[in-house]
Amino acid sequence: MKNNLAIRFIEDLIKAEPAKASDIFEKMEFKEAVNLFKKLSLENQAKCVKHFDAKFAAKILSKTPIENTKEILSKIDRYKLVSIIRNSQESKFKNLLNSLDQNLKSSIYYLFDYPKNSAARIMYPDFISLKKDITVGEAVKRLRLLSKFGEIKSYVYVTDEDNNLTGVINARDLVISQDEMKIEEIMIKKVIKVSPYAHKNDLIKIFSARNFISLPVVDSSGKILGVVESKDVLESAREETMEDMQLLLGSNPDEKIDSSFSFKLKHRSHWLTINLVTVFLSASVVALFENTIAQISALAVLIPVVIGQGTVAGSQTLSVVIRALVMNEIDIKNSKKIIIQEVSLGLANGLICGLLTGFTVYLWKKEPLLSLAGFFAVVLNTLVAGVSGAAIPILMKKLNYDPAHSSVVILTTVTDIAGIFFLLSLGTLVASRI
């Protein structure tokens, strides 16, 4: 009875306010959303998909029978269709493509032949272009006709008879120009364009530096293939940044504030268990030096100081290197230079923090040798932290793993074990002299 009421309520809402109904689906527990979505009519499913976030639409369609998916995708516009397919998981990607009508499939399939993070993979093949030899009056008539089928963008591209990009024109300039003027007389001839192979990170730099709404994608022969829009590129960058941040901290990128308790527990406990293992590894190093700690209890107080400095120093390097790798600012083939730089920086920071640690320990215990142990432990661990913070993400990238994934866990393990070992080893050396 409850289920029937829920279906009736959501179907009535879809008819009245499809955007609001779609929002309800996205806020539901995913399993419940799938079950409810499957019970809707095909027409209502298609209406919802039109308003779904592309990533959510791709996810829910991957759980929908292939025949239904084919029908749903045939009812949505090509712009939304391309967005959904782009946001599908690699394992579901081909299934979605293969569910398309043959004509529709052939019209967009070539987009996915390009490298994953290239401009062609995030461009839209639908754009408005005008021939350069037509008049302003003819162009305005054409735009009026096209406006019946969809929104007219701010910029209209100008091509020659071979579809080569020759210029760009602001839609506003068309309205204020004389009807008898030729398009080529008022168009901007110097057009900033990108190759279909341009990396997404290069697009982020262009859109961040300049106030462009969109950029044309042009092949080596000068033909315009499509358009990349700033909102898509910058939104993609924002999502990747958030996902990387969650991965760095060991949480699942799909976890949201309103995700279910069981989903959160499952994904968080996995990383917490791994972290617990690494903590026990650090504790086992402490256990090796029980006698030293019993002799010099001050060493137990210094352990969090030394490992804390290492973790912070390593995390600073890690975040900078991961960002540089993501933005293609460094070449992993020439990573030796980065590691040498971090050795120098780690040594400099280690000396500064080590001197402060040694001075503080001396004021506290008035023991020069204990101060030296604290000084060298901080210097050595900061040095290890700097090198590890650079080397771990570079090594993971070389092994084709996402450098954001589990780098922090590995780094923390290295700096904790190294810091404890350095401090307690040095403490053992000076114990007989204190």
ZISUL-V351964 format. One record per helix or strand of 2 or more residues. SS is the DSSP state (alpha for helix, beta for strand). FROM is the first residue (numbers start at 0). LEN is the number of residues. If there is no record, write none. Layout:
BEGIN
<<SS | FROM | LEN> <SS | FROM | LEN>>
END
This chain:
BEGIN
<<alpha | 1 | 26> <alpha | 29 | 9> <alpha | 41 | 10> <alpha | 53 | 8> <alpha | 65 | 9> <alpha | 77 | 9> <alpha | 89 | 9> <alpha | 101 | 12> <alpha | 118 | 4> <beta | 128 | 3> <alpha | 135 | 11> <beta | 154 | 5> <beta | 163 | 7> <alpha | 170 | 6> <alpha | 182 | 4> <beta | 192 | 2> <alpha | 199 | 10> <beta | 213 | 5> <beta | 222 | 7> <alpha | 229 | 19> <alpha | 260 | 27> <alpha | 289 | 6> <alpha | 297 | 29> <alpha | 331 | 3> <alpha | 335 | 30> <alpha | 367 | 31> <alpha | 406 | 25>>
END
